[in-house]
Amino acid sequence: MNQKEINEIEWSNQDNWKWASVYSSDVDTRVWVPKRVKWAGWTLNFAKKQSYLWLFLLLVVPTVFVFFAIFKG
């Protein structure tokens, strides 16, 4: 069995999904995984440390730009 197949098995395992939308699997090597409903987009694998960096970048960086846009002018 190759890693791609292992990732798919982990993704399909209901125990790796918390609150129906938070994915966490140490065995899955991906940081970004499709959501349970694949057409709905992607989510982070919160078992990976890189996911917290992505979360930081996606939330904090735009907030800083908005902050400077509001208070600079």
PQR file of N, CA, C, O and H, with PARSE charges and radii, in Angstrom:
ATOM      1  N   MET A   1       0.847  -1.177   0.000 -0.4000 1.5000
ATOM      2  CA  MET A   1       0.000   0.000   0.000 -0.0000 2.0000
ATOM      3  C   MET A   1       0.892   1.238   0.000  0.5500 1.7000
ATOM      4  O   MET A   1       1.824   1.339   0.798 -0.5500 1.4000
ATOM      5  N   ASN A   2       0.601   2.180  -0.898 -0.4000 1.5000
ATOM      6  CA  ASN A   2       1.419   3.389  -0.967 -0.0000 2.0000
ATOM      7  C   ASN A   2       0.814   4.500  -0.091  0.5500 1.7000
ATOM      8  O   ASN A   2      -0.290   4.351   0.432 -0.5500 1.4000
ATOM      9  H   ASN A   2      -0.156   2.098  -1.546  0.4000 1.0000
ATOM     10  N   GLN A   3       1.539   5.598   0.059 -0.4000 1.5000
ATOM     11  CA  GLN A   3       1.110   6.675   0.962 -0.0000 2.0000
ATOM     12  C   GLN A   3      -0.183   7.328   0.499  0.5500 1.7000
ATOM     13  O   GLN A   3      -0.998   7.735   1.327 -0.5500 1.4000
ATOM     14  H   GLN A   3       2.436   5.719  -0.366  0.4000 1.0000
ATOM     15  N   LYS A   4      -0.383   7.436  -0.800 -0.4000 1.5000
ATOM     16  CA  LYS A   4      -1.613   8.031  -1.313 -0.0000 2.0000
ATOM     17  C   LYS A   4      -2.833   7.217  -0.858  0.5500 1.7000
ATOM     18  O   LYS A   4      -3.849   7.786  -0.461 -0.5500 1.4000
ATOM     19  H   LYS A   4       0.279   7.106  -1.473  0.4000 1.0000
ATOM     20  N   GLU A   5      -2.726   5.907  -0.916 -0.4000 1.5000
ATOM     21  CA  GLU A   5      -3.821   5.045  -0.468 -0.0000 2.0000
ATOM     22  C   GLU A   5      -4.034   5.157   1.036  0.5500 1.7000
ATOM     23  O   GLU A   5      -5.170   5.181   1.510 -0.5500 1.4000
ATOM     24  H   GLU A   5      -1.901   5.444  -1.239  0.4000 1.0000
ATOM     25  N   ILE A   6      -2.934   5.225   1.784 -0.4000 1.5000
ATOM     26  CA  ILE A   6      -3.023   5.392   3.237 -0.0000 2.0000
ATOM     27  C   ILE A   6      -3.714   6.712   3.570  0.5500 1.7000
ATOM     28  O   ILE A   6      -4.570   6.763   4.453 -0.5500 1.4000
ATOM     29  H   ILE A   6      -2.011   5.206   1.399  0.4000 1.0000
ATOM     30  N   ASN A   7      -3.339   7.784   2.859 -0.4000 1.5000
ATOM     31  CA  ASN A   7      -3.970   9.084   3.077 -0.0000 2.0000
ATOM     32  C   ASN A   7      -5.474   9.016   2.840  0.5500 1.7000
ATOM     33  O   ASN A   7      -6.250   9.581   3.611 -0.5500 1.4000
ATOM     34  H   ASN A   7      -2.643   7.742   2.141  0.4000 1.0000
ATOM     35  N   GLU A   8      -5.887   8.331   1.786 -0.4000 1.5000
ATOM     36  CA  GLU A   8      -7.317   8.220   1.475 -0.0000 2.0000
ATOM     37  C   GLU A   8      -8.058   7.411   2.546  0.5500 1.7000
ATOM     38  O   GLU A   8      -9.183   7.750   2.914 -0.5500 1.4000
ATOM     39  H   GLU A   8      -5.257   7.872   1.160  0.4000 1.0000
ATOM     40  N   ILE A   9      -7.430   6.350   3.041 -0.4000 1.5000
ATOM     41  CA  ILE A   9      -8.048   5.553   4.103 -0.0000 2.0000
ATOM     42  C   ILE A   9      -8.206   6.401   5.368  0.5500 1.7000
ATOM     43  O   ILE A   9      -9.250   6.372   6.020 -0.5500 1.4000
ATOM     44  H   ILE A   9      -6.516   6.075   2.742  0.4000 1.0000
ATOM     45  N   GLU A  10      -7.164   7.150   5.703 -0.4000 1.5000
ATOM     46  CA  GLU A  10      -7.229   8.025   6.875 -0.0000 2.0000
ATOM     47  C   GLU A  10      -8.305   9.087   6.704  0.5500 1.7000
ATOM     48  O   GLU A  10      -9.049   9.373   7.642 -0.5500 1.4000
ATOM     49  H   GLU A  10      -6.316   7.174   5.173  0.4000 1.0000
ATOM     50  N   TRP A  11      -8.391   9.672   5.518 -0.4000 1.5000
ATOM     51  CA  TRP A  11      -9.394  10.701   5.238 -0.0000 2.0000
ATOM     52  C   TRP A  11     -10.806  10.134   5.379  0.5500 1.7000
ATOM     53  O   TRP A  11     -11.712  10.825   5.846 -0.5500 1.4000
ATOM     54  H   TRP A  11      -7.787   9.440   4.756  0.4000 1.0000
ATOM     55  N   SER A  12     -10.989   8.886   4.977 -0.4000 1.5000
ATOM     56  CA  SER A  12     -12.304   8.239   5.039 -0.0000 2.0000
ATOM     57  C   SER A  12     -12.692   7.812   6.460  0.5500 1.7000
ATOM     58  O   SER A  12     -13.869   7.579   6.735 -0.5500 1.4000
ATOM     59  H   SER A  12     -10.253   8.325   4.597  0.4000 1.0000
ATOM     60  N   ASN A  13     -11.722   7.710   7.349 -0.4000 1.5000
ATOM     61  CA  ASN A  13     -11.976   7.261   8.717 -0.0000 2.0000
ATOM     62  C   ASN A  13     -12.706   8.361   9.506  0.5500 1.7000
ATOM     63  O   ASN A  13     -12.170   9.450   9.710 -0.5500 1.4000
ATOM     64  H   ASN A  13     -10.765   7.899   7.125  0.4000 1.0000
ATOM     65  N   GLN A  14     -13.909   8.064   9.933 -0.4000 1.5000
ATOM     66  CA  GLN A  14     -14.731   9.046  10.654 -0.0000 2.0000
ATOM     67  C   GLN A  14     -14.091   9.504  11.964  0.5500 1.7000
ATOM     68  O   GLN A  14     -14.360  10.611  12.430 -0.5500 1.4000
ATOM     69  H   GLN A  14     -14.344   7.179   9.767  0.4000 1.0000
ATOM     70  N   ASP A  15     -13.248   8.660  12.561 -0.4000 1.5000
ATOM     71  CA  ASP A  15     -12.604   9.021  13.828 -0.0000 2.0000
ATOM     72  C   ASP A  15     -11.621  10.178  13.683  0.5500 1.7000
ATOM     73  O   ASP A  15     -11.268  10.812  14.677 -0.5500 1.4000
ATOM     74  H   ASP A  15     -13.029   7.760  12.182  0.4000 1.0000
ATOM     75  N   ASN A  16     -11.173  10.464  12.453 -0.4000 1.5000
ATOM     76  CA  ASN A  16     -10.233  11.557  12.214 -0.0000 2.0000
ATOM     77  C   ASN A  16     -10.923  12.902  12.014  0.5500 1.7000
ATOM     78  O   ASN A  16     -10.258  13.925  11.853 -0.5500 1.4000
ATOM     79  H   ASN A  16     -11.461   9.949  11.645  0.4000 1.0000
ATOM     80  N   TRP A  17     -12.238  12.901  12.025 -0.4000 1.5000
ATOM     81  CA  TRP A  17     -13.023  14.128  11.838 -0.0000 2.0000
ATOM     82  C   TRP A  17     -13.704  14.486  13.161  0.5500 1.7000
ATOM     83  O   TRP A  17     -14.470  13.695  13.712 -0.5500 1.4000
ATOM     84  H   TRP A  17     -12.778  12.070  12.156  0.4000 1.0000
ATOM     85  N   LYS A  18     -13.418  15.664  13.651 -0.4000 1.5000
ATOM     86  CA  LYS A  18     -14.041  16.159  14.882 -0.0000 2.0000
ATOM     87  C   LYS A  18     -15.072  17.225  14.501  0.5500 1.7000
ATOM     88  O   LYS A  18     -14.830  18.043  13.613 -0.5500 1.4000
ATOM     89  H   LYS A  18     -12.795  16.306  13.204  0.4000 1.0000
ATOM     90  N   TRP A  19     -16.197  17.207  15.162 -0.4000 1.5000
ATOM     91  CA  TRP A  19     -17.269  18.170  14.903 -0.0000 2.0000
ATOM     92  C   TRP A  19     -17.637  18.243  13.420  0.5500 1.7000
ATOM     93  O   TRP A  19     -18.092  19.280  12.937 -0.5500 1.4000
ATOM     94  H   TRP A  19     -16.394  16.542  15.883  0.4000 1.0000
ATOM     95  N   ALA A  20     -17.442  17.158  12.719 -0.4000 1.5000
ATOM     96  CA  ALA A  20     -17.818  16.999  11.305 -0.0000 2.0000
ATOM     97  C   ALA A  20     -17.016  17.861  10.329  0.5500 1.7000
ATOM     98  O   ALA A  20     -17.236  17.768   9.122 -0.5500 1.4000
ATOM     99  H   ALA A  20     -17.072  16.316  13.112  0.4000 1.0000
ATOM    100  N   SER A  21     -16.094  18.696  10.813 -0.4000 1.5000
ATOM    101  CA  SER A  21     -15.354  19.525   9.859 -0.0000 2.0000
ATOM    102  C   SER A  21     -13.888  19.747  10.204  0.5500 1.7000
ATOM    103  O   SER A  21     -13.163  20.323   9.393 -0.5500 1.4000
ATOM    104  H   SER A  21     -15.915  18.771  11.794  0.4000 1.0000
ATOM    105  N   VAL A  22     -13.424  19.317  11.366 -0.4000 1.5000
ATOM    106  CA  VAL A  22     -12.027  19.492  11.767 -0.0000 2.0000
ATOM    107  C   VAL A  22     -11.320  18.157  11.596  0.5500 1.7000
ATOM    108  O   VAL A  22     -11.661  17.166  12.241 -0.5500 1.4000
ATOM    109  H   VAL A  22     -14.013  18.849  12.025  0.4000 1.0000
ATOM    110  N   TYR A  23     -10.325  18.153  10.709 -0.4000 1.5000
ATOM    111  CA  TYR A  23      -9.605  16.924  10.379 -0.0000 2.0000
ATOM    112  C   TYR A  23      -8.285  16.872  11.127  0.5500 1.7000
ATOM    113  O   TYR A  23      -7.567  17.869  11.206 -0.5500 1.4000
ATOM    114  H   TYR A  23     -10.048  18.959  10.184  0.4000 1.0000
ATOM    115  N   SER A  24      -7.963  15.691  11.683 -0.4000 1.5000
ATOM    116  CA  SER A  24      -6.712  15.504  12.400 -0.0000 2.0000
ATOM    117  C   SER A  24      -6.260  14.049  12.280  0.5500 1.7000
ATOM    118  O   SER A  24      -6.892  13.143  12.824 -0.5500 1.4000
ATOM    119  H   SER A  24      -8.546  14.881  11.619  0.4000 1.0000
ATOM    120  N   SER A  25      -5.150  13.839  11.555 -0.4000 1.5000
ATOM    121  CA  SER A  25      -4.600  12.493  11.394 -0.0000 2.0000
ATOM    122  C   SER A  25      -3.083  12.571  11.313  0.5500 1.7000
ATOM    123  O   SER A  25      -2.532  13.201  10.411 -0.5500 1.4000
ATOM    124  H   SER A  25      -4.636  14.575  11.113  0.4000 1.0000
ATOM    125  N   ASP A  26      -2.414  11.929  12.260 -0.4000 1.5000
ATOM    126  CA  ASP A  26      -0.946  11.874  12.248 -0.0000 2.0000
ATOM    127  C   ASP A  26      -0.414  11.056  11.080  0.5500 1.7000
ATOM    128  O   ASP A  26       0.677  11.322  10.575 -0.5500 1.4000
ATOM    129  H   ASP A  26      -2.862  11.418  12.994  0.4000 1.0000
ATOM    130  N   VAL A  27      -1.176  10.072  10.654 -0.4000 1.5000
ATOM    131  CA  VAL A  27      -0.714   9.154   9.613 -0.0000 2.0000
ATOM    132  C   VAL A  27      -0.801   9.793   8.227  0.5500 1.7000
ATOM    133  O   VAL A  27       0.030   9.519   7.361 -0.5500 1.4000
ATOM    134  H   VAL A  27      -2.063   9.856  11.064  0.4000 1.0000
ATOM    135  N   ASP A  28      -1.799  10.635   8.019 -0.4000 1.5000
ATOM    136  CA  ASP A  28      -1.974  11.331   6.741 -0.0000 2.0000
ATOM    137  C   ASP A  28      -0.856  12.359   6.601  0.5500 1.7000
ATOM    138  O   ASP A  28      -0.656  13.181   7.495 -0.5500 1.4000
ATOM    139  H   ASP A  28      -2.475  10.857   8.722  0.4000 1.0000
ATOM    140  N   THR A  29      -0.130  12.320   5.493 -0.4000 1.5000
ATOM    141  CA  THR A  29       1.027  13.198   5.306 -0.0000 2.0000
ATOM    142  C   THR A  29       0.654  14.587   4.796  0.5500 1.7000
ATOM    143  O   THR A  29       1.496  15.485   4.784 -0.5500 1.4000
ATOM    144  H   THR A  29      -0.292  11.652   4.767  0.4000 1.0000
ATOM    145  N   ARG A  30      -0.580  14.772   4.380 -0.4000 1.5000
ATOM    146  CA  ARG A  30      -0.995  16.044   3.790 -0.0000 2.0000
ATOM    147  C   ARG A  30      -1.314  17.076   4.866  0.5500 1.7000
ATOM    148  O   ARG A  30      -1.842  16.746   5.927 -0.5500 1.4000
ATOM    149  H   ARG A  30      -1.264  14.043   4.389  0.4000 1.0000
ATOM    150  N   VAL A  31      -0.981  18.335   4.571 -0.4000 1.5000
ATOM    151  CA  VAL A  31      -1.374  19.445   5.444 -0.0000 2.0000
ATOM    152  C   VAL A  31      -2.756  19.935   5.014  0.5500 1.7000
ATOM    153  O   VAL A  31      -3.609  20.200   5.861 -0.5500 1.4000
ATOM    154  H   VAL A  31      -0.552  18.603   3.708  0.4000 1.0000
ATOM    155  N   TRP A  32      -2.979  20.056   3.725 -0.4000 1.5000
ATOM    156  CA  TRP A  32      -4.278  20.451   3.166 -0.0000 2.0000
ATOM    157  C   TRP A  32      -4.983  19.202   2.660  0.5500 1.7000
ATOM    158  O   TRP A  32      -4.408  18.425   1.896 -0.5500 1.4000
ATOM    159  H   TRP A  32      -2.286  19.841   3.037  0.4000 1.0000
ATOM    160  N   VAL A  33      -6.226  19.007   3.083 -0.4000 1.5000
ATOM    161  CA  VAL A  33      -7.014  17.853   2.652 -0.0000 2.0000
ATOM    162  C   VAL A  33      -8.383  18.336   2.185  0.5500 1.7000
ATOM    163  O   VAL A  33      -8.855  19.380   2.633 -0.5500 1.4000
ATOM    164  H   VAL A  33      -6.693  19.638   3.703  0.4000 1.0000
ATOM    165  N   PRO A  34      -9.027  17.585   1.284 -0.5600 1.5000
ATOM    166  CA  PRO A  34     -10.380  17.970   0.885  0.2800 2.0000
ATOM    167  C   PRO A  34     -11.339  17.866   2.074  0.5500 1.7000
ATOM    168  O   PRO A  34     -11.174  17.017   2.950 -0.5500 1.4000
ATOM    169  N   LYS A  35     -12.334  18.740   2.084 -0.4000 1.5000
ATOM    170  CA  LYS A  35     -13.354  18.638   3.128 -0.0000 2.0000
ATOM    171  C   LYS A  35     -14.154  17.363   2.933  0.5500 1.7000
ATOM    172  O   LYS A  35     -14.040  16.713   1.893 -0.5500 1.4000
ATOM    173  H   LYS A  35     -12.467  19.429   1.372  0.4000 1.0000
ATOM    174  N   ARG A  36     -14.954  17.000   3.909 -0.4000 1.5000
ATOM    175  CA  ARG A  36     -15.760  15.776   3.818 -0.0000 2.0000
ATOM    176  C   ARG A  36     -16.624  15.797   2.571  0.5500 1.7000
ATOM    177  O   ARG A  36     -16.759  14.786   1.883 -0.5500 1.4000
ATOM    178  H   ARG A  36     -15.047  17.528   4.753  0.4000 1.0000
ATOM    179  N   VAL A  37     -17.206  16.947   2.282 -0.4000 1.5000
ATOM    180  CA  VAL A  37     -17.929  17.140   1.030 -0.0000 2.0000
ATOM    181  C   VAL A  37     -16.919  17.788   0.093  0.5500 1.7000
ATOM    182  O   VAL A  37     -16.677  18.992   0.180 -0.5500 1.4000
ATOM    183  H   VAL A  37     -17.096  17.769   2.841  0.4000 1.0000
ATOM    184  N   LYS A  38     -16.334  17.009  -0.794 -0.4000 1.5000
ATOM    185  CA  LYS A  38     -15.158  17.448  -1.554 -0.0000 2.0000
ATOM    186  C   LYS A  38     -15.386  18.723  -2.362  0.5500 1.7000
ATOM    187  O   LYS A  38     -14.457  19.511  -2.535 -0.5500 1.4000
ATOM    188  H   LYS A  38     -16.530  16.031  -0.864  0.4000 1.0000
ATOM    189  N   TRP A  39     -16.604  18.942  -2.859 -0.4000 1.5000
ATOM    190  CA  TRP A  39     -16.842  20.154  -3.655 -0.0000 2.0000
ATOM    191  C   TRP A  39     -16.855  21.409  -2.788  0.5500 1.7000
ATOM    192  O   TRP A  39     -16.868  22.521  -3.317 -0.5500 1.4000
ATOM    193  H   TRP A  39     -17.360  18.302  -2.719  0.4000 1.0000
ATOM    194  N   ALA A  40     -16.852  21.251  -1.468 -0.4000 1.5000
ATOM    195  CA  ALA A  40     -16.926  22.395  -0.552 -0.0000 2.0000
ATOM    196  C   ALA A  40     -15.565  23.038  -0.297  0.5500 1.7000
ATOM    197  O   ALA A  40     -15.497  24.065   0.379 -0.5500 1.4000
ATOM    198  H   ALA A  40     -16.842  20.348  -1.038  0.4000 1.0000
ATOM    199  N   GLY A  41     -14.493  22.468  -0.813 -0.4000 1.5000
ATOM    200  CA  GLY A  41     -13.185  23.087  -0.642 -0.0000 2.0000
ATOM    201  C   GLY A  41     -12.202  22.216   0.120  0.5500 1.7000
ATOM    202  O   GLY A  41     -12.266  20.987   0.081 -0.5500 1.4000
ATOM    203  H   GLY A  41     -14.548  21.634  -1.362  0.4000 1.0000
ATOM    204  N   TRP A  42     -11.287  22.888   0.815 -0.4000 1.5000
ATOM    205  CA  TRP A  42     -10.192  22.219   1.501 -0.0000 2.0000
ATOM    206  C   TRP A  42     -10.162  22.632   2.960  0.5500 1.7000
ATOM    207  O   TRP A  42     -10.690  23.679   3.335 -0.5500 1.4000
ATOM    208  H   TRP A  42     -11.235  23.887   0.846  0.4000 1.0000
ATOM    209  N   THR A  43      -9.544  21.803   3.771 -0.4000 1.5000
ATOM    210  CA  THR A  43      -9.354  22.117   5.182 -0.0000 2.0000
ATOM    211  C   THR A  43      -7.951  21.689   5.600  0.5500 1.7000
ATOM    212  O   THR A  43      -7.256  20.995   4.858 -0.5500 1.4000
ATOM    213  H   THR A  43      -9.115  20.952   3.466  0.4000 1.0000
ATOM    214  N   LEU A  44      -7.550  22.104   6.774 -0.4000 1.5000
ATOM    215  CA  LEU A  44      -6.217  21.772   7.277 -0.0000 2.0000
ATOM    216  C   LEU A  44      -6.250  20.488   8.094  0.5500 1.7000
ATOM    217  O   LEU A  44      -7.247  20.163   8.739 -0.5500 1.4000
ATOM    218  H   LEU A  44      -8.115  22.668   7.377  0.4000 1.0000
ATOM    219  N   ASN A  45      -5.126  19.764   8.048 -0.4000 1.5000
ATOM    220  CA  ASN A  45      -4.934  18.586   8.891 -0.0000 2.0000
ATOM    221  C   ASN A  45      -4.259  19.076  10.175  0.5500 1.7000
ATOM    222  O   ASN A  45      -3.050  19.304  10.195 -0.5500 1.4000
ATOM    223  H   ASN A  45      -4.316  20.029   7.524  0.4000 1.0000
ATOM    224  N   PHE A  46      -5.039  19.234  11.237 -0.4000 1.5000
ATOM    225  CA  PHE A  46      -4.531  19.839  12.455 -0.0000 2.0000
ATOM    226  C   PHE A  46      -3.612  18.935  13.265  0.5500 1.7000
ATOM    227  O   PHE A  46      -3.173  19.317  14.350 -0.5500 1.4000
ATOM    228  H   PHE A  46      -6.021  19.048  11.221  0.4000 1.0000
ATOM    229  N   ALA A  47      -3.319  17.760  12.763 -0.4000 1.5000
ATOM    230  CA  ALA A  47      -2.303  16.916  13.400 -0.0000 2.0000
ATOM    231  C   ALA A  47      -0.903  17.328  12.937  0.5500 1.7000
ATOM    232  O   ALA A  47       0.095  16.887  13.507 -0.5500 1.4000
ATOM    233  H   ALA A  47      -3.676  17.449  11.882  0.4000 1.0000
ATOM    234  N   LYS A  48      -0.833  18.160  11.921 -0.4000 1.5000
ATOM    235  CA  LYS A  48       0.450  18.620  11.381 -0.0000 2.0000
ATOM    236  C   LYS A  48       0.759  20.027  11.880  0.5500 1.7000
ATOM    237  O   LYS A  48      -0.109  20.900  11.867 -0.5500 1.4000
ATOM    238  H   LYS A  48      -1.644  18.518  11.458  0.4000 1.0000
ATOM    239  N   LYS A  49       1.986  20.242  12.317 -0.4000 1.5000
ATOM    240  CA  LYS A  49       2.390  21.549  12.841 -0.0000 2.0000
ATOM    241  C   LYS A  49       2.271  22.655  11.799  0.5500 1.7000
ATOM    242  O   LYS A  49       1.980  23.802  12.137 -0.5500 1.4000
ATOM    243  H   LYS A  49       2.691  19.532  12.328  0.4000 1.0000
ATOM    244  N   GLN A  50       2.495  22.311  10.532 -0.4000 1.5000
ATOM    245  CA  GLN A  50       2.414  23.307   9.467 -0.0000 2.0000
ATOM    246  C   GLN A  50       1.022  23.910   9.346  0.5500 1.7000
ATOM    247  O   GLN A  50       0.872  25.040   8.883 -0.5500 1.4000
ATOM    248  H   GLN A  50       2.731  21.378  10.257  0.4000 1.0000
ATOM    249  N   SER A  51       0.007  23.166   9.759 -0.4000 1.5000
ATOM    250  CA  SER A  51      -1.365  23.678   9.639 -0.0000 2.0000
ATOM    251  C   SER A  51      -1.557  24.926  10.504  0.5500 1.7000
ATOM    252  O   SER A  51      -2.314  25.824  10.135 -0.5500 1.4000
ATOM    253  H   SER A  51       0.129  22.248  10.135  0.4000 1.0000
ATOM    254  N   TYR A  52      -0.882  24.987  11.643 -0.4000 1.5000
ATOM    255  CA  TYR A  52      -1.017  26.155  12.509 -0.0000 2.0000
ATOM    256  C   TYR A  52      -0.322  27.372  11.916  0.5500 1.7000
ATOM    257  O   TYR A  52      -0.764  28.502  12.127 -0.5500 1.4000
ATOM    258  H   TYR A  52      -0.267  24.258  11.943  0.4000 1.0000
ATOM    259  N   LEU A  53       0.753  27.153  11.182 -0.4000 1.5000
ATOM    260  CA  LEU A  53       1.395  28.256  10.463 -0.0000 2.0000
ATOM    261  C   LEU A  53       0.452  28.784   9.387  0.5500 1.7000
ATOM    262  O   LEU A  53       0.284  29.995   9.243 -0.5500 1.4000
ATOM    263  H   LEU A  53       1.111  26.235  11.011  0.4000 1.0000
ATOM    264  N   TRP A  54      -0.160  27.879   8.635 -0.4000 1.5000
ATOM    265  CA  TRP A  54      -1.127  28.288   7.607 -0.0000 2.0000
ATOM    266  C   TRP A  54      -2.291  29.050   8.231  0.5500 1.7000
ATOM    267  O   TRP A  54      -2.717  30.080   7.708 -0.5500 1.4000
ATOM    268  H   TRP A  54      -0.024  26.895   8.752  0.4000 1.0000
ATOM    269  N   LEU A  55      -2.797  28.549   9.335 -0.4000 1.5000
ATOM    270  CA  LEU A  55      -3.910  29.214  10.008 -0.0000 2.0000
ATOM    271  C   LEU A  55      -3.496  30.624  10.431  0.5500 1.7000
ATOM    272  O   LEU A  55      -4.253  31.577  10.247 -0.5500 1.4000
ATOM    273  H   LEU A  55      -2.452  27.712   9.760  0.4000 1.0000
ATOM    274  N   PHE A  56      -2.314  30.751  10.990 -0.4000 1.5000
ATOM    275  CA  PHE A  56      -1.785  32.055  11.382 -0.0000 2.0000
ATOM    276  C   PHE A  56      -1.711  32.993  10.179  0.5500 1.7000
ATOM    277  O   PHE A  56      -2.176  34.131  10.235 -0.5500 1.4000
ATOM    278  H   PHE A  56      -1.700  29.976  11.139  0.4000 1.0000
ATOM    279  N   LEU A  57      -1.119  32.497   9.088 -0.4000 1.5000
ATOM    280  CA  LEU A  57      -0.968  33.330   7.901 -0.0000 2.0000
ATOM    281  C   LEU A  57      -2.310  33.747   7.315  0.5500 1.7000
ATOM    282  O   LEU A  57      -2.473  34.888   6.882 -0.5500 1.4000
ATOM    283  H   LEU A  57      -0.742  31.572   9.042  0.4000 1.0000
ATOM    284  N   LEU A  58      -3.257  32.842   7.301 -0.4000 1.5000
ATOM    285  CA  LEU A  58      -4.563  33.141   6.713 -0.0000 2.0000
ATOM    286  C   LEU A  58      -5.413  34.074   7.568  0.5500 1.7000
ATOM    287  O   LEU A  58      -6.281  34.771   7.042 -0.5500 1.4000
ATOM    288  H   LEU A  58      -3.124  31.915   7.653  0.4000 1.0000
ATOM    289  N   LEU A  59      -5.180  34.096   8.864 -0.4000 1.5000
ATOM    290  CA  LEU A  59      -5.973  34.953   9.744 -0.0000 2.0000
ATOM    291  C   LEU A  59      -5.270  36.250  10.126  0.5500 1.7000
ATOM    292  O   LEU A  59      -5.884  37.316  10.105 -0.5500 1.4000
ATOM    293  H   LEU A  59      -4.475  33.530   9.291  0.4000 1.0000
ATOM    294  N   VAL A  60      -4.011  36.170  10.468 -0.4000 1.5000
ATOM    295  CA  VAL A  60      -3.308  37.331  11.006 -0.0000 2.0000
ATOM    296  C   VAL A  60      -2.834  38.284   9.919  0.5500 1.7000
ATOM    297  O   VAL A  60      -2.983  39.498  10.060 -0.5500 1.4000
ATOM    298  H   VAL A  60      -3.512  35.304  10.485  0.4000 1.0000
ATOM    299  N   VAL A  61      -2.276  37.770   8.855 -0.4000 1.5000
ATOM    300  CA  VAL A  61      -1.732  38.646   7.805 -0.0000 2.0000
ATOM    301  C   VAL A  61      -2.814  39.560   7.217  0.5500 1.7000
ATOM    302  O   VAL A  61      -2.581  40.766   7.126 -0.5500 1.4000
ATOM    303  H   VAL A  61      -2.155  36.785   8.740  0.4000 1.0000
ATOM    304  N   PRO A  62      -3.981  39.052   6.815 -0.5600 1.5000
ATOM    305  CA  PRO A  62      -5.015  39.973   6.322  0.2800 2.0000
ATOM    306  C   PRO A  62      -5.489  40.957   7.393  0.5500 1.7000
ATOM    307  O   PRO A  62      -5.809  42.103   7.079 -0.5500 1.4000
ATOM    308  N   THR A  63      -5.536  40.522   8.644 -0.4000 1.5000
ATOM    309  CA  THR A  63      -5.941  41.408   9.731 -0.0000 2.0000
ATOM    310  C   THR A  63      -4.967  42.567   9.878  0.5500 1.7000
ATOM    311  O   THR A  63      -5.383  43.700  10.117 -0.5500 1.4000
ATOM    312  H   THR A  63      -5.275  39.591   8.898  0.4000 1.0000
ATOM    313  N   VAL A  64      -3.691  42.296   9.737 -0.4000 1.5000
ATOM    314  CA  VAL A  64      -2.676  43.357   9.831 -0.0000 2.0000
ATOM    315  C   VAL A  64      -2.866  44.354   8.693  0.5500 1.7000
ATOM    316  O   VAL A  64      -2.788  45.562   8.919 -0.5500 1.4000
ATOM    317  H   VAL A  64      -3.353  41.375   9.543  0.4000 1.0000
ATOM    318  N   PHE A  65      -3.112  43.877   7.480 -0.4000 1.5000
ATOM    319  CA  PHE A  65      -3.336  44.785   6.352 -0.0000 2.0000
ATOM    320  C   PHE A  65      -4.569  45.650   6.582  0.5500 1.7000
ATOM    321  O   PHE A  65      -4.535  46.848   6.302 -0.5500 1.4000
ATOM    322  H   PHE A  65      -3.176  42.896   7.296  0.4000 1.0000
ATOM    323  N   VAL A  66      -5.642  45.076   7.080 -0.4000 1.5000
ATOM    324  CA  VAL A  66      -6.854  45.845   7.363 -0.0000 2.0000
ATOM    325  C   VAL A  66      -6.587  46.862   8.463  0.5500 1.7000
ATOM    326  O   VAL A  66      -7.014  48.012   8.363 -0.5500 1.4000
ATOM    327  H   VAL A  66      -5.669  44.103   7.307  0.4000 1.0000
ATOM    328  N   PHE A  67      -5.892  46.449   9.505 -0.4000 1.5000
ATOM    329  CA  PHE A  67      -5.548  47.347  10.601 -0.0000 2.0000
ATOM    330  C   PHE A  67      -4.785  48.565  10.082  0.5500 1.7000
ATOM    331  O   PHE A  67      -5.123  49.699  10.423 -0.5500 1.4000
ATOM    332  H   PHE A  67      -5.545  45.515   9.587  0.4000 1.0000
ATOM    333  N   PHE A  68      -3.760  48.338   9.261 -0.4000 1.5000
ATOM    334  CA  PHE A  68      -2.973  49.448   8.726 -0.0000 2.0000
ATOM    335  C   PHE A  68      -3.782  50.292   7.758  0.5500 1.7000
ATOM    336  O   PHE A  68      -3.591  51.507   7.702 -0.5500 1.4000
ATOM    337  H   PHE A  68      -3.486  47.417   8.985  0.4000 1.0000
ATOM    338  N   ALA A  69      -4.664  49.695   7.008 -0.4000 1.5000
ATOM    339  CA  ALA A  69      -5.498  50.447   6.079 -0.0000 2.0000
ATOM    340  C   ALA A  69      -6.454  51.367   6.836  0.5500 1.7000
ATOM    341  O   ALA A  69      -6.717  52.486   6.395 -0.5500 1.4000
ATOM    342  H   ALA A  69      -4.820  48.708   7.054  0.4000 1.0000
ATOM    343  N   ILE A  70      -6.968  50.908   7.959 -0.4000 1.5000
ATOM    344  CA  ILE A  70      -7.916  51.710   8.734 -0.0000 2.0000
ATOM    345  C   ILE A  70      -7.203  52.813   9.499  0.5500 1.7000
ATOM    346  O   ILE A  70      -7.646  53.961   9.477 -0.5500 1.4000
ATOM    347  H   ILE A  70      -6.754  49.999   8.318  0.4000 1.0000
ATOM    348  N   PHE A  71      -6.116  52.489  10.170 -0.4000 1.5000
ATOM    349  CA  PHE A  71      -5.472  53.441  11.072 -0.0000 2.0000
ATOM    350  C   PHE A  71      -4.369  54.271  10.427  0.5500 1.7000
ATOM    351  O   PHE A  71      -3.898  55.238  11.026 -0.5500 1.4000
ATOM    352  H   PHE A  71      -5.757  51.556  10.188  0.4000 1.0000
ATOM    353  N   LYS A  72      -3.955  53.916   9.233 -0.4000 1.5000
ATOM    354  CA  LYS A  72      -2.909  54.703   8.557 -0.0000 2.0000
ATOM    355  C   LYS A  72      -3.528  55.950   7.923  0.5500 1.7000
ATOM    356  O   LYS A  72      -2.920  57.020   7.922 -0.5500 1.4000
ATOM    357  H   LYS A  72      -4.337  53.131   8.747  0.4000 1.0000
ATOM    358  N   GLY A  73      -4.715  55.807   7.397 -0.4000 1.5000
ATOM    359  CA  GLY A  73      -5.313  56.923   6.666 -0.0000 2.0000
ATOM    360  C   GLY A  73      -6.370  57.541   7.437  0.5500 1.7000
ATOM    361  O   GLY A  73      -6.989  58.501   6.979 -0.5500 1.4000
ATOM    362  H   GLY A  73      -5.209  54.938   7.398  0.4000 1.0000
TER
END
